[in-house]
């Protein structure tokens, strides 16, 4: 799991999902397979969320999934998976998006990293023009990319 934030918060700039799109662009230096995303849940007690996750390349949807998850009110991330792993080619820009519907305030990441070294794979993150809910490299949502790939 590639985690792109160094901390998460909920107080100062309270975050609502409101059914808008949170997205981030990323690229890797080796071929991997993305299986899902880690998302933040409610900072205001237990809550249910409807979520749609998407993975795109050059504006074309490679995979999407709509599902629900239950947040227990902790700052833990919640894993949402695609039906099948998606092959990610090296040195190409992909867009990860999540549209969540839930009324409660949620946690959000901060102190975001533009580059994350995961041993054998380096992830680079870039802001996405599709992000209409404030998510970017520095802070926001989609804290985790769940993947498998080269182990050597």
Secondary structure in CASP SS format (residue, H / E / C, confidence):
PFRMAT SS
TARGET T0000
AUTHOR 0000-0000-0000
METHOD secondary structure of the structure
MODEL  1
X C 1.00
X E 1.00
X E 1.00
X C 1.00
X E 1.00
X E 1.00
X E 1.00
X E 1.00
X E 1.00
X C 1.00
X C 1.00
X C 1.00
X C 1.00
X C 1.00
X E 1.00
X C 1.00
X C 1.00
X C 1.00
X C 1.00
X C 1.00
X E 1.00
X E 1.00
X E 1.00
X E 1.00
X E 1.00
X E 1.00
X E 1.00
X E 1.00
X C 1.00
X C 1.00
X C 1.00
X E 1.00
X E 1.00
X E 1.00
X E 1.00
X E 1.00
X E 1.00
X E 1.00
X E 1.00
X E 1.00
X C 1.00
X E 1.00
X C 1.00
X C 1.00
X C 1.00
X C 1.00
X E 1.00
X E 1.00
X E 1.00
X E 1.00
X E 1.00
X E 1.00
X E 1.00
X E 1.00
X E 1.00
X E 1.00
X E 1.00
X C 1.00
X C 1.00
X E 1.00
X E 1.00
X E 1.00
X E 1.00
X E 1.00
X E 1.00
X E 1.00
X E 1.00
X E 1.00
X E 1.00
X E 1.00
X E 1.00
X C 1.00
X C 1.00
X C 1.00
X C 1.00
X C 1.00
X E 1.00
X E 1.00
X E 1.00
X E 1.00
X E 1.00
X E 1.00
X E 1.00
X E 1.00
X E 1.00
X E 1.00
X E 1.00
X E 1.00
X C 1.00
X C 1.00
X C 1.00
X C 1.00
X C 1.00
X E 1.00
X E 1.00
X E 1.00
X E 1.00
X E 1.00
X E 1.00
X E 1.00
X E 1.00
X C 1.00
X C 1.00
X C 1.00
X C 1.00
X E 1.00
X C 1.00
X E 1.00
X E 1.00
X E 1.00
X E 1.00
X E 1.00
X C 1.00
X C 1.00
X E 1.00
X E 1.00
X E 1.00
X C 1.00
X C 1.00
X C 1.00
X C 1.00
X E 1.00
X E 1.00
X E 1.00
X E 1.00
X E 1.00
X E 1.00
X C 1.00
X C 1.00
X C 1.00
X C 1.00
X C 1.00
X C 1.00
X C 1.00
X C 1.00
X C 1.00
X C 1.00
X C 1.00
X C 1.00
X E 1.00
X C 1.00
X C 1.00
X C 1.00
X E 1.00
X E 1.00
X E 1.00
X E 1.00
X E 1.00
X E 1.00
X C 1.00
X C 1.00
X C 1.00
END
